[in-house]
């Protein structure tokens, strides 16, 4: 059972464009939603995270939008750059239970064309 | 380098052999996790330690898998009698105490290929 559903599976964006990756979850008890970036051959690295008490969080060119009623959240990458080409994973967990209950989406492979 | 380190980075082994991976977490992190990642998938939780205590094991962790974290520092993940289906990247991660406990930091992974 996939706790977190992620789309699209792959995404191609022109340099300077906006990349949008969407995730949906079922468990309304989830209260921590991180995004990880993974380059080939490397482990995932935390990019940005949000808790459901806010609807948006921005860090540089990366923004998470959160819709609690729809149980959806998305990552927006503004002014996408070739160096952003990587696989992005959304995740969700119960913050009080620790990361042993951190559920990942299946990933989105982003390619930014120069 | 104060990140999570894993060793070896790559391992090719014959089916039926045993393999062991080591993880050194970020110092002072009391929680350590093992995940498995196959191509095209997100990481899947395997097991979790708080200090030296193994608190949870996923159903993905068959009897051929064992993990230890003696003295609450480094951890080892051993796979006995490897099978081709064990081929994957094994990721170690660690996290600290308190409200940031869900911020986990991954190592670069140990790739296992079973031939």
Backbone of each chain as ProteinMPNN parsed JSONL, in Angstrom:
{"seq_chain_A": "XXXXXXXXXXXXXXXXXXXXXXXXXXXXXXXXXXXXXXXXXXXXXXXXXXXXXXXXXXXXXXXXXXXXXXXXXXXXXXXXXXXXXXXXXXXXXXXXXXXXXXXXXXXXXXXXXX", "coords_chain_A": {"N_chain_A": [[0.852, -1.184, 0.0], [0.72, 2.076, -1.021], [1.657, 4.76, 0.741], [2.135, 7.364, 0.137], [1.519, 9.102, -2.747], [3.008, 10.025, -5.774], [3.498, 12.323, -8.428], [4.52, 13.924, -11.532], [6.016, 10.915, -12.928], [8.243, 11.446, -14.414], [9.819, 14.446, -15.591], [10.331, 17.078, -17.81], [11.849, 20.117, -18.235], [12.36, 23.393, -19.479], [15.273, 25.411, -19.13], [15.018, 27.967, -16.745], [12.321, 27.733, -16.513], [9.339, 26.692, -14.665], [9.234, 24.063, -12.407], [7.012, 21.583, -11.376], [5.977, 19.38, -8.949], [3.866, 16.909, -7.714], [2.238, 15.592, -4.797], [0.273, 13.24, -2.948], [-1.441, 12.171, -0.032], [-2.765, 9.714, 2.265], [-3.12, 9.231, 5.004], [-4.41, 11.074, 7.487], [-3.203, 11.715, 9.806], [-0.566, 12.249, 9.366], [2.021, 14.589, 9.819], [4.284, 15.845, 9.0], [6.14, 16.827, 6.287], [8.51, 16.27, 4.162], [10.738, 17.09, 1.432], [12.979, 15.424, -0.66], [16.06, 15.516, -2.435], [17.765, 13.767, -4.894], [20.739, 12.871, -6.365], [22.222, 11.004, -9.079], [23.651, 7.994, -7.934], [24.011, 8.904, -5.382], [22.987, 9.453, -1.941], [19.674, 10.376, -0.775], [19.032, 13.841, -0.176], [17.912, 16.157, 2.198], [15.726, 18.664, 1.159], [13.695, 20.613, 1.554], [11.103, 21.196, 3.954], [7.788, 20.864, 5.352], [5.246, 21.646, 7.753], [1.827, 20.94, 8.654], [0.63, 23.245, 9.645], [1.041, 25.471, 8.2], [0.476, 26.896, 4.942], [2.223, 27.273, 2.942], [5.684, 27.199, 2.168], [8.746, 28.706, 1.636], [11.965, 28.471, 0.294], [14.51, 29.996, -1.011], [14.666, 29.224, -4.385], [12.887, 27.196, -4.141], [9.685, 26.044, -3.308], [7.206, 24.846, -1.144], [3.872, 23.965, -1.443], [0.965, 23.5, 0.445], [-1.965, 21.679, 0.915], [-4.181, 21.035, 3.126], [-6.855, 20.136, 3.351], [-7.302, 18.841, 0.962], [-5.426, 16.925, 1.151], [-2.946, 17.094, -0.098], [0.26, 17.999, -1.404], [2.796, 20.026, -2.853], [5.79, 20.555, -4.755], [7.444, 23.338, -5.935], [9.718, 24.464, -8.251], [11.273, 27.261, -8.975], [12.539, 29.196, -11.753], [14.073, 27.08, -12.954], [17.103, 25.22, -13.145], [19.802, 23.653, -14.986], [21.406, 22.294, -13.138], [19.563, 21.486, -11.307], [18.624, 19.137, -12.152], [17.679, 16.046, -11.223], [16.477, 13.392, -9.084], [13.477, 13.7, -7.379], [11.97, 13.256, -4.27], [8.986, 13.082, -2.473], [7.809, 12.936, 0.892], [6.232, 11.652, 3.865], [5.332, 11.793, 7.298], [4.689, 10.833, 10.743], [5.327, 13.105, 13.086], [5.804, 12.701, 15.782], [6.567, 10.135, 15.984], [9.001, 9.68, 14.928], [11.475, 9.114, 12.346], [11.188, 6.484, 11.577], [8.753, 6.019, 10.656], [8.584, 7.245, 8.165], [7.4, 7.818, 5.107], [7.978, 7.366, 1.714], [7.388, 8.851, -1.521], [7.29, 7.639, -4.939], [9.079, 8.965, -6.491], [10.259, 11.576, -8.709], [11.728, 12.097, -11.714], [13.574, 14.702, -12.666], [14.472, 16.624, -15.432], [16.283, 19.275, -16.559], [16.477, 21.237, -19.277], [19.082, 22.87, -20.969]], "CA_chain_A": [[0.0, 0.0, 0.0], [1.538, 3.267, -1.152], [1.139, 5.772, 1.648], [2.29, 8.669, -0.51], [1.51, 8.969, -4.205], [3.753, 11.135, -6.357], [3.427, 12.464, -9.889], [4.664, 12.856, -12.513], [7.165, 10.037, -12.763], [9.368, 12.18, -14.991], [9.466, 15.82, -15.942], [11.358, 17.79, -18.57], [11.561, 21.548, -18.158], [13.379, 24.261, -20.048], [15.979, 26.281, -18.183], [14.263, 29.166, -16.442], [10.907, 27.411, -16.325], [8.887, 26.259, -13.336], [9.011, 22.621, -12.269], [5.99, 21.326, -10.356], [5.837, 17.96, -8.611], [2.714, 16.795, -6.817], [2.11, 14.411, -3.95], [-0.967, 13.096, -2.202], [-1.313, 11.207, 1.052], [-4.044, 9.238, 2.777], [-3.192, 9.253, 6.459], [-4.585, 12.449, 7.961], [-2.361, 11.929, 10.986], [0.762, 12.72, 8.959], [2.183, 16.004, 10.163], [5.611, 16.325, 8.6], [6.193, 16.544, 4.853], [9.771, 16.74, 3.584], [11.121, 16.756, 0.065], [14.385, 15.055, -0.78], [16.667, 15.578, -3.763], [18.758, 12.709, -5.019], [21.518, 12.808, -7.599], [22.61, 9.611, -9.362], [24.733, 7.423, -7.143], [24.102, 9.55, -4.07], [21.833, 9.295, -1.08], [18.757, 11.523, -0.786], [19.381, 14.965, 0.691], [16.746, 16.972, 2.534], [15.676, 19.906, 0.401], [12.788, 21.532, 2.235], [10.041, 20.44, 4.633], [6.687, 21.696, 5.825], [4.283, 21.07, 8.68], [0.51, 21.324, 8.147], [0.078, 24.473, 10.212], [1.221, 26.543, 7.213], [0.062, 26.458, 3.605], [3.314, 27.461, 1.994], [7.009, 27.471, 2.717], [9.654, 29.036, 0.536], [13.396, 28.578, 0.578], [15.169, 30.288, -2.275], [13.837, 28.937, -5.556], [12.036, 26.042, -3.843], [8.487, 26.354, -2.532], [6.226, 23.786, -0.913], [2.484, 24.374, -1.219], [0.317, 22.43, 1.201], [-3.424, 21.78, 0.967], [-4.547, 20.034, 4.129], [-8.184, 19.571, 3.099], [-7.186, 17.939, -0.18], [-4.358, 15.975, 1.472], [-1.983, 17.179, -1.195], [1.308, 18.997, -1.294], [3.561, 20.074, -4.088], [7.073, 21.258, -4.789], [7.627, 24.208, -7.08], [11.084, 24.942, -8.431], [11.239, 28.434, -9.849], [13.777, 29.44, -12.5], [14.771, 25.794, -12.946], [18.445, 25.232, -13.714], [20.3, 22.301, -15.3], [21.908, 21.691, -11.914], [18.435, 20.94, -10.541], [18.299, 17.822, -12.71], [17.842, 15.05, -10.169], [15.212, 12.754, -8.732], [12.893, 14.338, -6.198], [11.048, 12.4, -3.522], [8.23, 13.629, -1.365], [7.657, 11.974, 1.978], [5.311, 12.07, 4.924], [5.497, 11.004, 8.525], [4.126, 11.31, 12.001], [6.514, 13.698, 13.695], [6.074, 12.206, 17.125], [7.016, 8.751, 15.945], [10.344, 9.564, 14.376], [11.57, 8.833, 10.915], [10.903, 5.101, 11.239], [7.497, 6.018, 9.932], [8.719, 8.205, 7.074], [6.991, 7.115, 3.889], [8.423, 8.098, 0.531], [6.772, 8.648, -2.814], [8.094, 6.827, -5.862], [10.1, 9.806, -7.094], [10.089, 12.262, -9.992], [13.015, 12.383, -12.329], [13.522, 16.013, -13.317], [15.535, 16.994, -16.358], [16.189, 20.673, -16.969], [17.205, 21.374, -20.544], [19.716, 24.2, -21.064]], "C_chain_A": [[0.897, 1.246, 0.0], [0.925, 4.368, -0.295], [1.162, 7.16, 1.031], [2.38, 8.441, -2.015], [2.099, 10.22, -4.826], [3.605, 11.129, -7.872], [4.023, 13.807, -10.308], [5.885, 11.98, -12.209], [8.418, 10.694, -13.323], [8.878, 13.52, -15.514], [10.63, 16.454, -16.683], [10.944, 19.255, -18.645], [12.701, 22.314, -18.808], [14.024, 25.095, -18.935], [15.181, 27.573, -17.993], [12.789, 28.926, -16.191], [10.596, 26.999, -14.891], [8.642, 24.75, -13.363], [8.016, 22.414, -11.133], [5.832, 19.824, -10.176], [4.76, 17.86, -7.528], [2.733, 15.503, -6.017], [0.784, 14.43, -3.214], [-0.777, 12.019, -1.146], [-2.693, 10.84, 1.568], [-4.198, 9.442, 4.283], [-3.266, 10.686, 6.983], [-3.77, 12.744, 9.217], [-0.954, 12.386, 10.627], [0.881, 14.206, 9.262], [3.573, 16.536, 9.855], [5.821, 15.873, 7.173], [7.489, 17.111, 4.264], [9.88, 16.378, 2.104], [12.622, 16.48, 0.059], [14.802, 15.141, -2.243], [17.752, 14.522, -3.824], [19.418, 12.764, -6.388], [21.963, 11.367, -7.819], [23.794, 9.154, -8.524], [24.894, 8.007, -5.759], [22.874, 9.227, -3.241], [20.931, 10.52, -1.174], [19.219, 12.594, 0.196], [18.134, 15.807, 0.937], [16.826, 18.317, 1.837], [14.883, 20.967, 1.171], [11.677, 20.702, 2.862], [8.988, 21.398, 5.156], [5.853, 20.929, 6.828], [2.914, 21.631, 8.323], [-0.09, 22.582, 8.755], [0.297, 25.686, 9.297], [0.859, 25.994, 5.84], [1.176, 26.584, 2.575], [4.61, 27.723, 2.743], [7.964, 27.661, 1.557], [11.076, 29.107, 1.043], [14.115, 28.757, -0.753], [14.23, 30.05, -3.44], [12.833, 27.808, -5.315], [10.879, 26.445, -2.923], [7.655, 25.096, -2.371], [4.868, 24.456, -0.722], [1.75, 23.213, -0.591], [-1.179, 22.687, 1.273], [-3.929, 20.662, 1.879], [-5.887, 19.37, 3.807], [-8.15, 18.569, 1.946], [-6.164, 16.835, 0.056], [-3.348, 15.913, 0.33], [-0.911, 18.217, -0.865], [2.177, 18.925, -2.536], [4.843, 20.861, -3.898], [7.128, 22.067, -6.075], [9.086, 24.655, -7.112], [11.029, 26.071, -9.442], [12.58, 28.58, -10.562], [14.646, 28.183, -12.516], [16.096, 25.879, -13.705], [18.888, 23.804, -14.038], [20.833, 21.574, -14.076], [20.819, 21.151, -11.006], [18.045, 19.557, -11.029], [18.667, 16.74, -11.704], [16.504, 14.338, -10.011], [14.734, 13.355, -7.417], [11.877, 13.39, -5.563], [10.294, 13.236, -2.5], [8.11, 12.532, -0.31], [6.691, 12.533, 3.008], [5.532, 11.199, 6.142], [4.692, 11.61, 9.66], [5.288, 11.831, 12.815], [6.82, 13.131, 15.064], [6.655, 10.808, 17.116], [8.405, 8.595, 15.379], [10.328, 9.105, 12.936], [11.41, 7.362, 10.588], [9.554, 4.986, 10.559], [7.488, 7.106, 8.87], [8.464, 7.447, 5.784], [7.31, 7.982, 2.676], [7.499, 7.846, -0.654], [7.728, 7.896, -3.73], [9.107, 7.656, -6.641], [9.689, 10.413, -8.424], [11.462, 12.598, -10.527], [12.897, 13.669, -13.135], [14.731, 16.22, -14.208], [15.293, 18.427, -16.785], [17.087, 20.867, -18.183], [17.787, 22.787, -20.642], [19.086, 25.086, -22.134]], "O_chain_A": [[1.718, 1.44, 0.897], [-0.177, 4.845, -0.566], [0.336, 8.016, 1.348], [3.219, 7.676, -2.489], [1.74, 11.338, -4.457], [3.589, 10.076, -8.51], [4.03, 14.743, -9.509], [6.681, 12.294, -11.324], [9.513, 10.528, -12.787], [7.703, 13.702, -15.832], [11.776, 16.378, -16.239], [9.834, 19.583, -19.064], [13.865, 21.928, -18.698], [13.386, 25.43, -17.937], [14.73, 28.188, -18.959], [12.083, 29.813, -15.712], [11.474, 26.964, -14.028], [7.936, 24.235, -14.23], [8.158, 22.998, -10.059], [5.584, 19.092, -11.134], [4.75, 18.624, -6.563], [3.183, 14.461, -6.495], [0.243, 15.49, -2.898], [-0.03, 11.063, -1.355], [-3.666, 11.558, 1.34], [-5.278, 9.783, 4.768], [-2.282, 11.423, 6.924], [-3.663, 13.896, 9.637], [-0.222, 12.862, 11.494], [-0.037, 14.983, 8.998], [3.986, 17.563, 10.394], [5.7, 14.687, 6.866], [7.554, 18.288, 3.91], [9.199, 15.48, 1.61], [13.414, 17.192, 0.677], [14.017, 14.879, -3.154], [18.563, 14.4, -2.906], [18.755, 12.712, -7.424], [22.071, 10.595, -6.867], [24.807, 9.846, -8.422], [25.819, 7.641, -5.034], [21.851, 8.785, -3.766], [21.372, 11.586, -1.605], [19.736, 12.284, 1.27], [17.395, 16.13, 0.007], [17.836, 19.018, 1.906], [15.364, 22.076, 1.4], [11.344, 19.628, 2.362], [9.251, 22.58, 5.375], [5.761, 19.703, 6.761], [2.842, 22.711, 7.737], [-1.213, 22.952, 8.412], [-0.192, 26.781, 9.574], [0.925, 24.788, 5.601], [1.071, 26.057, 1.467], [4.635, 28.369, 3.791], [7.983, 26.871, 0.613], [11.361, 29.715, 2.075], [14.304, 27.808, -1.514], [13.13, 30.602, -3.485], [12.022, 27.501, -6.189], [11.077, 27.1, -1.9], [7.423, 24.365, -3.335], [4.733, 25.395, 0.061], [1.887, 22.072, -1.033], [-1.613, 23.777, 1.646], [-4.081, 19.513, 1.465], [-6.029, 18.16, 3.977], [-8.875, 17.574, 1.953], [-6.049, 15.911, -0.75], [-2.959, 14.841, -0.135], [-1.157, 19.181, -0.14], [2.274, 17.883, -3.185], [4.96, 21.708, -3.012], [6.889, 21.545, -7.164], [9.616, 25.161, -6.123], [10.768, 25.851, -10.625], [13.618, 28.151, -10.056], [15.816, 28.225, -12.136], [16.195, 26.516, -14.754], [18.402, 22.851, -13.429], [20.72, 20.351, -13.99], [21.106, 20.439, -10.044], [17.233, 18.878, -10.401], [19.84, 16.552, -11.381], [15.533, 14.638, -10.706], [15.504, 13.495, -6.466], [11.039, 12.804, -6.247], [10.895, 14.006, -1.752], [8.291, 11.35, -0.601], [6.378, 13.723, 3.017], [5.875, 10.022, 6.033], [4.117, 12.695, 9.567], [6.162, 11.053, 13.199], [7.982, 13.084, 15.467], [7.179, 10.344, 18.128], [8.939, 7.487, 15.35], [9.283, 8.754, 12.389], [11.489, 7.0, 9.414], [9.249, 3.961, 9.95], [6.49, 7.806, 8.7], [9.219, 6.547, 5.416], [6.961, 9.161, 2.62], [6.905, 6.775, -0.779], [8.844, 7.56, -3.334], [9.916, 7.096, -7.381], [8.885, 9.848, -9.165], [12.252, 13.289, -9.883], [12.21, 13.717, -14.154], [15.87, 16.016, -13.79], [14.23, 18.757, -17.31], [18.301, 20.682, -18.112], [17.084, 23.774, -20.428], [19.515, 26.224, -22.324]]}, "seq_chain_B": "XXXXXXXXXXXXXXXXXXXXXXXXXXXXXXXXXXXXXXXXXXXXXXXXXXXXXXXXXXXXXXXXXXXXXXXXXXXXXXXXXXXXXXXXXXXXXXXXXXXXXXXXXXXXXXXXXXX", "coords_chain_B": {"N_chain_B": [[34.73, 15.55, 7.566], [31.431, 15.483, 8.534], [29.199, 14.067, 7.994], [26.865, 11.322, 7.386], [28.417, 8.273, 7.002], [29.071, 5.526, 4.854], [30.048, 2.146, 4.27], [31.015, -0.778, 2.452], [30.952, 1.29, -0.544], [30.204, 0.083, -2.856], [29.323, -3.246, -3.648], [29.814, -6.351, -5.01], [28.542, -9.515, -5.128], [28.401, -13.09, -4.996], [25.513, -15.098, -5.395], [24.191, -16.465, -2.465], [26.296, -15.895, -0.824], [27.477, -14.146, 2.123], [27.059, -10.753, 3.139], [28.208, -7.69, 4.544], [27.403, -4.482, 5.667], [28.533, -1.289, 6.728], [27.728, 1.483, 8.811], [28.382, 4.742, 9.779], [27.009, 7.029, 11.785], [26.006, 10.516, 11.957], [27.782, 12.206, 14.371], [26.658, 12.237, 17.728], [24.031, 11.896, 16.989], [21.234, 10.141, 18.003], [19.522, 8.4, 16.817], [19.296, 5.897, 14.371], [18.884, 4.689, 11.101], [18.055, 2.18, 8.727], [17.499, 1.912, 5.312], [16.164, 0.613, 2.265], [16.662, 0.911, -1.196], [15.437, 0.489, -4.379], [15.858, 0.537, -7.961], [14.159, 3.232, -9.435], [12.401, 3.537, -7.378], [11.28, 4.908, -4.218], [13.067, 5.29, -1.083], [12.755, 2.545, 1.199], [11.747, 1.74, 4.419], [13.699, -0.191, 6.634], [14.831, -0.85, 9.224], [15.365, 0.387, 12.574], [17.177, 2.145, 15.014], [17.369, 3.313, 18.315], [19.712, 4.798, 20.069], [21.447, 2.055, 21.294], [19.445, 0.263, 21.035], [17.384, -1.759, 19.078], [14.524, -0.793, 17.75], [12.469, -1.161, 15.934], [11.466, -3.226, 13.252], [11.034, -3.661, 9.823], [8.642, -5.536, 7.892], [9.881, -6.132, 5.586], [12.342, -6.92, 6.238], [13.767, -9.778, 6.176], [14.47, -13.006, 7.74], [17.035, -13.407, 6.993], [18.359, -11.117, 7.199], [20.178, -9.046, 9.401], [20.713, -6.588, 11.856], [22.845, -4.492, 13.738], [23.771, -2.35, 16.433], [26.104, -1.794, 18.213], [26.913, -0.353, 21.318], [25.654, 1.945, 20.634], [26.749, 3.468, 18.587], [28.314, 3.18, 15.663], [26.723, 1.232, 13.058], [25.911, -2.031, 11.799], [24.787, -3.83, 8.963], [23.874, -6.941, 8.081], [23.569, -9.307, 5.534], [22.608, -12.484, 5.021], [23.232, -15.403, 3.061], [22.772, -14.366, 0.391], [20.422, -13.27, -2.093], [19.333, -12.795, -5.497], [17.326, -10.949, -5.536], [17.991, -9.288, -3.504], [19.551, -7.342, -4.467], [20.199, -3.982, -4.481], [20.218, -0.554, -3.342], [21.502, 0.149, -0.224], [20.654, 2.205, 2.25], [21.777, 4.237, 4.843], [20.745, 6.244, 7.561], [20.602, 9.015, 9.816], [19.355, 10.664, 12.752], [18.712, 13.377, 15.059], [17.943, 14.375, 18.444], [14.809, 15.535, 19.877], [12.596, 18.073, 18.507], [13.516, 18.169, 15.951], [13.771, 15.649, 15.182], [12.65, 14.312, 13.047], [14.067, 15.141, 10.898], [16.023, 13.622, 8.862], [19.215, 12.455, 7.926], [20.792, 11.245, 5.201], [23.234, 8.796, 4.281], [25.541, 8.112, 1.574], [24.929, 5.71, 0.587], [25.097, 2.13, 0.06], [25.776, 0.172, -2.568], [24.508, -2.881, -3.575], [25.108, -5.661, -5.533], [23.952, -8.69, -6.517], [25.065, -11.531, -7.994]], "CA_chain_B": [[33.359, 15.322, 7.091], [30.629, 15.082, 9.681], [27.976, 13.445, 7.521], [26.705, 9.879, 7.553], [29.298, 7.574, 6.075], [28.755, 4.122, 4.663], [31.133, 1.383, 3.68], [31.585, -0.209, 1.239], [30.012, 1.985, -1.408], [29.74, -0.883, -3.847], [29.665, -4.618, -3.346], [29.289, -7.368, -5.912], [28.719, -10.786, -4.459], [27.711, -14.22, -5.613], [24.329, -15.581, -4.689], [24.488, -17.4, -1.393], [27.329, -15.372, 0.063], [27.054, -13.166, 3.127], [27.651, -9.429, 3.007], [27.993, -6.799, 5.698], [27.583, -3.055, 5.422], [28.753, -0.512, 7.946], [27.268, 2.862, 8.782], [28.773, 5.631, 10.872], [26.06, 8.155, 11.742], [26.484, 11.819, 12.414], [28.074, 12.081, 15.803], [25.636, 12.745, 18.642], [22.695, 11.472, 16.599], [20.91, 8.935, 18.749], [18.686, 7.504, 16.019], [19.932, 5.407, 13.147], [17.907, 3.983, 10.284], [18.451, 1.525, 7.486], [16.493, 1.88, 4.265], [16.552, -0.031, 1.018], [16.125, 1.596, -2.364], [15.637, -0.158, -5.672], [15.78, 1.484, -9.079], [12.851, 3.766, -9.738], [11.553, 3.565, -6.196], [11.769, 5.663, -3.084], [13.611, 4.455, -0.002], [11.806, 1.79, 2.022], [12.26, 1.554, 5.766], [14.05, -1.549, 7.038], [14.947, -0.992, 10.661], [15.601, 1.647, 13.275], [17.784, 2.058, 16.341], [17.528, 4.479, 19.174], [20.935, 4.4, 20.78], [21.828, 0.698, 20.883], [18.25, -0.578, 20.988], [16.679, -1.881, 17.808], [13.145, -0.588, 18.177], [11.456, -1.555, 14.959], [11.929, -3.888, 12.043], [10.013, -3.772, 8.787], [8.394, -6.886, 7.378], [10.814, -6.337, 4.472], [13.576, -7.451, 6.796], [13.58, -11.215, 6.391], [15.358, -13.617, 8.727], [18.422, -13.406, 6.493], [18.907, -9.786, 7.491], [20.339, -8.698, 10.81], [21.368, -5.306, 12.062], [23.304, -4.255, 15.1], [24.358, -1.038, 16.713], [26.738, -1.932, 19.525], [27.316, 0.874, 22.008], [24.922, 3.106, 20.134], [27.538, 4.31, 17.679], [28.157, 2.711, 14.293], [25.798, 0.11, 12.886], [26.174, -2.946, 10.698], [23.657, -4.558, 8.38], [24.371, -8.157, 7.463], [22.632, -10.105, 4.752], [23.125, -13.838, 4.869], [22.716, -16.205, 1.93], [22.19, -13.354, -0.489], [19.627, -13.66, -3.26], [19.373, -11.747, -6.516], [16.344, -9.927, -5.145], [18.581, -8.387, -2.514], [20.284, -6.294, -5.182], [19.573, -2.697, -4.181], [21.091, 0.342, -2.578], [21.164, 0.146, 1.189], [20.897, 3.552, 2.758], [21.773, 4.476, 6.281], [20.409, 7.628, 7.879], [20.573, 9.271, 11.254], [18.663, 11.88, 13.182], [19.027, 13.757, 16.432], [16.876, 14.392, 19.428], [13.935, 16.693, 19.924], [11.625, 18.346, 17.456], [14.108, 17.973, 14.622], [14.029, 14.223, 15.036], [12.232, 13.798, 11.754], [15.012, 15.541, 9.863], [17.007, 12.558, 8.79], [20.313, 12.72, 7.02], [21.187, 9.993, 4.585], [24.55, 8.569, 3.722], [25.539, 7.985, 0.121], [24.412, 4.399, 0.237], [25.943, 1.003, -0.315], [25.141, -0.563, -3.653], [24.738, -4.322, -3.575], [24.724, -6.416, -6.714], [24.071, -10.131, -6.3], [25.121, -12.191, -9.316]], "C_chain_B": [[32.519, 14.789, 8.239], [29.322, 14.439, 9.254], [27.929, 11.962, 7.85], [27.613, 9.181, 6.537], [28.964, 6.092, 6.04], [29.897, 3.42, 3.94], [30.738, -0.089, 3.568], [30.534, 0.533, 0.429], [29.409, 1.043, -2.442], [30.197, -2.277, -3.446], [28.998, -5.519, -4.369], [29.565, -8.702, -5.26], [27.962, -11.882, -5.2], [26.532, -14.628, -4.747], [24.725, -16.621, -3.65], [25.556, -16.925, -0.426], [26.721, -14.396, 1.074], [27.754, -11.834, 2.867], [27.326, -8.607, 4.255], [28.297, -5.373, 5.289], [27.731, -2.338, 6.76], [28.258, 0.91, 7.746], [27.789, 3.593, 10.012], [27.873, 6.855, 10.813], [26.75, 9.462, 12.09], [26.658, 11.73, 13.931], [26.995, 12.799, 16.618], [24.212, 12.449, 18.19], [22.374, 10.159, 17.308], [20.075, 7.941, 17.944], [19.399, 7.146, 14.721], [18.945, 4.524, 12.413], [18.611, 3.284, 9.127], [17.233, 1.516, 6.552], [17.05, 1.092, 3.087], [15.89, 0.728, -0.126], [16.455, 0.818, -3.617], [15.405, 0.872, -6.768], [14.345, 1.921, -9.334], [11.897, 3.824, -8.567], [12.143, 4.488, -5.126], [12.34, 4.736, -2.025], [12.495, 3.784, 0.8], [12.46, 1.478, 3.358], [12.528, 0.071, 6.052], [14.052, -1.708, 8.555], [15.467, 0.299, 11.274], [16.165, 1.382, 14.663], [17.647, 3.39, 17.051], [18.618, 4.096, 20.165], [21.273, 2.975, 20.35], [20.634, -0.228, 20.715], [17.606, -0.561, 19.601], [15.19, -1.86, 18.109], [12.1, -1.074, 17.19], [12.128, -2.216, 13.762], [10.771, -4.004, 11.072], [9.818, -5.237, 8.417], [9.268, -7.188, 6.174], [12.088, -7.01, 4.952], [13.38, -8.93, 7.129], [14.591, -11.721, 7.416], [16.809, -13.619, 8.269], [19.121, -12.077, 6.795], [19.061, -9.625, 9.005], [21.107, -7.395, 10.911], [21.726, -5.159, 13.522], [23.795, -2.826, 15.218], [24.969, -1.102, 18.118], [27.171, -0.58, 20.068], [26.659, 2.129, 21.442], [25.698, 4.005, 19.207], [27.313, 3.85, 16.245], [27.174, 1.546, 14.252], [26.279, -0.766, 11.735], [24.871, -3.59, 10.256], [24.239, -5.757, 7.658], [23.243, -8.85, 6.715], [23.27, -11.473, 4.547], [22.464, -14.516, 3.667], [22.012, -15.293, 0.92], [21.463, -13.973, -1.676], [19.645, -12.498, -4.254], [18.396, -10.616, -6.184], [16.847, -8.976, -4.09], [19.348, -7.245, -3.171], [19.532, -4.971, -5.042], [20.633, -1.776, -3.6], [20.593, 0.35, -1.138], [21.613, 1.478, 1.779], [20.838, 3.564, 4.275], [21.443, 5.951, 6.495], [20.443, 7.798, 9.389], [19.821, 10.565, 11.539], [18.94, 12.119, 14.652], [17.811, 13.75, 17.319], [15.944, 15.564, 19.196], [13.085, 16.86, 18.691], [12.193, 18.157, 16.066], [14.345, 16.509, 14.34], [13.592, 13.649, 13.714], [13.134, 14.241, 10.626], [16.093, 14.488, 9.832], [18.0, 12.852, 7.684], [20.82, 11.381, 6.507], [22.676, 9.974, 4.254], [24.438, 8.401, 2.212], [25.15, 6.59, -0.347], [25.482, 3.375, -0.083], [25.195, 0.199, -1.365], [25.505, -2.041, -3.559], [24.238, -4.91, -4.885], [24.989, -7.884, -6.431], [24.002, -10.814, -7.66], [25.007, -13.703, -9.189]], "O_chain_B": [[32.852, 13.77, 8.844], [28.42, 14.28, 10.077], [28.822, 11.419, 8.5], [27.565, 9.483, 5.345], [28.622, 5.487, 7.056], [30.605, 4.008, 3.123], [30.165, -0.621, 4.519], [29.341, 0.408, 0.704], [28.256, 1.193, -2.847], [31.316, -2.464, -2.967], [27.785, -5.464, -4.573], [30.7, -8.989, -4.881], [27.008, -11.618, -5.932], [26.565, -14.51, -3.522], [25.496, -17.538, -3.93], [25.709, -17.479, 0.662], [25.61, -13.897, 0.897], [28.903, -11.802, 2.427], [26.309, -8.814, 4.917], [29.312, -5.092, 4.651], [27.142, -2.723, 7.77], [28.356, 1.469, 6.653], [27.652, 3.117, 11.139], [27.971, 7.643, 9.873], [27.922, 9.493, 12.465], [25.79, 11.241, 14.653], [26.495, 13.85, 16.216], [23.268, 12.722, 18.932], [23.134, 9.193, 17.231], [19.934, 6.782, 18.334], [20.017, 7.99, 14.072], [18.252, 3.71, 13.022], [19.633, 3.753, 8.625], [16.118, 1.168, 6.941], [18.262, 0.933, 2.945], [14.729, 1.131, -0.044], [17.619, 0.521, -3.886], [14.832, 1.935, -6.532], [13.436, 1.097, -9.435], [10.715, 4.125, -8.737], [13.334, 4.8, -5.133], [12.117, 3.526, -2.07], [11.441, 4.371, 1.044], [13.596, 1.008, 3.41], [11.707, -0.796, 5.755], [13.372, -2.575, 9.104], [15.947, 1.188, 10.57], [15.688, 0.509, 15.389], [17.794, 4.454, 16.449], [18.456, 3.19, 20.982], [21.377, 2.709, 19.153], [20.79, -1.376, 20.299], [17.324, 0.496, 19.035], [14.656, -2.819, 18.667], [10.967, -1.366, 17.574], [13.207, -1.815, 13.327], [9.666, -4.395, 11.447], [10.71, -6.065, 8.603], [9.397, -8.343, 5.771], [12.824, -7.601, 4.161], [12.899, -9.286, 8.204], [15.446, -10.975, 7.893], [17.714, -13.814, 9.08], [20.338, -11.957, 6.654], [18.188, -10.016, 9.78], [22.035, -7.14, 10.143], [21.02, -5.629, 14.414], [24.179, -2.189, 14.237], [24.43, -0.546, 19.075], [27.734, 0.237, 19.341], [27.074, 3.247, 21.749], [25.357, 5.177, 19.048], [26.252, 4.096, 15.67], [26.842, 0.956, 15.28], [26.961, -0.302, 10.821], [23.979, -3.857, 11.061], [25.017, -5.599, 6.717], [22.119, -8.959, 7.204], [24.348, -11.587, 3.965], [21.317, -14.242, 3.316], [20.822, -15.441, 0.643], [21.83, -15.033, -2.183], [19.937, -11.359, -3.888], [18.637, -9.459, -6.527], [16.206, -7.964, -3.805], [19.747, -6.293, -2.501], [18.372, -4.861, -5.437], [21.782, -2.165, -3.396], [19.403, 0.534, -0.88], [22.798, 1.811, 1.795], [19.953, 2.97, 4.89], [21.827, 6.801, 5.692], [20.324, 6.828, 10.138], [19.678, 11.431, 10.677], [19.34, 11.219, 15.39], [16.775, 13.181, 16.976], [16.245, 16.471, 18.42], [12.876, 15.918, 17.926], [11.443, 18.001, 15.102], [15.032, 16.156, 13.382], [14.1, 12.611, 13.291], [12.986, 13.766, 9.5], [16.98, 14.47, 10.686], [17.66, 13.423, 6.647], [21.22, 10.508, 7.276], [23.284, 11.01, 3.983], [23.353, 8.536, 1.646], [25.057, 6.333, -1.547], [26.61, 3.708, -0.444], [24.137, -0.375, -1.103], [26.681, -2.395, -3.474], [23.098, -4.687, -5.291], [26.119, -8.275, -6.138], [23.013, -10.691, -8.384], [25.035, -14.41, -10.196]]}, "name": "protein", "num_of_chains": 2, "seq": "XXXXXXXXXXXXXXXXXXXXXXXXXXXXXXXXXXXXXXXXXXXXXXXXXXXXXXXXXXXXXXXXXXXXXXXXXXXXXXXXXXXXXXXXXXXXXXXXXXXXXXXXXXXXXXXXXXXXXXXXXXXXXXXXXXXXXXXXXXXXXXXXXXXXXXXXXXXXXXXXXXXXXXXXXXXXXXXXXXXXXXXXXXXXXXXXXXXXXXXXXXXXXXXXXXXXXXXXXXXXXXXXXXXXX"}
